[in-house]
Amino acid sequence: MNKIIDDKREGYWELYWTNGKLWEKGNYINGKREGLWKYYWANGISMAETNYKNGLRNGITKLFFDNKKLWYKGNYVNDLRHGKWVYIN
């Protein structure tokens, strides 16, 4: 976990808030985010889920309020918003 190879992040990583709670987790390949990354509020509740391909956001992204309710979701293609995005008040 949390390896650096040739000055690049590699493999599974976890980063934490100063209070010790998990902030984010996911995988790096050759220094770039890859696959599903999950993010958390400082209270430990899920904040977001984002998919990455070669370091760029690709696929569905969801962001949640700190009460666990969906805030918005949408699709990214090569780190750009694509298609319809749904926002919830």
C-alpha positions as CSV (number, residue, x, y, z in Angstrom):
1,M,0.0,0.0,0.0
2,N,1.1,3.6,-0.8
3,K,4.2,2.6,-2.9
4,I,6.3,5.0,-4.9
5,I,8.3,3.5,-7.8
6,D,10.5,5.7,-10.0
7,D,9.0,8.8,-8.3
8,K,5.5,7.7,-9.3
9,R,2.6,6.5,-7.1
10,E,1.9,2.8,-7.8
11,G,-0.7,0.3,-6.6
12,Y,-3.4,0.7,-4.0
13,W,-3.3,4.0,-2.0
14,E,-5.2,5.4,1.0
15,L,-5.0,8.9,2.3
16,Y,-6.4,10.1,5.6
17,W,-7.9,13.2,7.2
18,T,-5.9,14.8,10.1
19,N,-8.6,13.2,12.4
20,G,-7.5,9.7,11.3
21,K,-10.6,9.0,9.1
22,L,-10.2,7.7,5.6
23,W,-10.2,10.6,3.0
24,E,-9.7,8.7,-0.3
25,K,-8.7,5.3,-1.7
26,G,-8.0,3.9,-5.1
27,N,-5.3,2.6,-7.4
28,Y,-2.4,4.2,-9.3
29,I,-0.8,2.7,-12.4
30,N,2.4,4.4,-13.5
31,G,1.6,7.5,-11.4
32,K,-1.9,7.9,-12.7
33,R,-5.3,7.2,-11.0
34,E,-7.0,4.1,-12.4
35,G,-10.3,2.5,-11.8
36,L,-12.8,3.4,-9.1
37,W,-11.7,5.9,-6.5
38,K,-13.8,6.6,-3.4
39,Y,-13.7,9.7,-1.3
40,Y,-15.0,10.3,2.2
41,W,-16.1,13.3,4.4
42,A,-14.0,13.9,7.5
43,N,-16.8,12.2,9.5
44,G,-16.2,8.9,7.5
45,I,-19.4,9.1,5.4
46,S,-19.0,8.6,1.6
47,M,-18.4,11.8,-0.3
48,A,-17.9,10.7,-3.9
49,E,-17.2,7.8,-6.3
50,T,-15.3,8.6,-9.5
51,N,-13.9,6.3,-12.2
52,Y,-10.5,7.1,-13.7
53,K,-8.7,5.8,-16.9
54,N,-5.1,6.8,-17.4
55,G,-5.4,9.6,-14.8
56,L,-8.5,11.1,-16.3
57,R,-12.1,10.9,-15.0
58,N,-14.1,8.5,-17.3
59,G,-17.5,7.1,-16.5
60,I,-20.1,7.8,-13.9
61,T,-19.2,10.1,-11.0
62,K,-21.5,10.4,-7.9
63,L,-21.2,13.0,-5.1
64,F,-23.1,12.7,-1.9
65,F,-24.1,15.1,0.9
66,D,-22.6,14.3,4.3
67,N,-26.1,12.9,5.2
68,K,-25.5,10.1,2.6
69,K,-28.1,11.5,0.1
70,L,-27.1,11.8,-3.5
71,W,-26.1,15.4,-4.4
72,Y,-25.4,14.9,-8.1
73,K,-24.2,12.3,-10.7
74,G,-23.0,12.4,-14.2
75,N,-20.6,11.1,-16.8
76,Y,-17.1,12.1,-17.7
77,V,-15.2,11.4,-20.9
78,N,-11.5,12.2,-20.8
79,D,-12.0,14.5,-17.8
80,L,-14.8,16.5,-19.4
81,R,-18.5,16.4,-18.4
82,H,-20.5,14.5,-21.0
83,G,-24.2,14.1,-21.4
84,K,-26.9,14.7,-18.8
85,W,-26.0,15.5,-15.2
86,V,-28.5,15.1,-12.4
87,Y,-28.5,17.5,-9.5
88,I,-30.6,17.0,-6.4
89,N,-31.5,19.7,-3.9
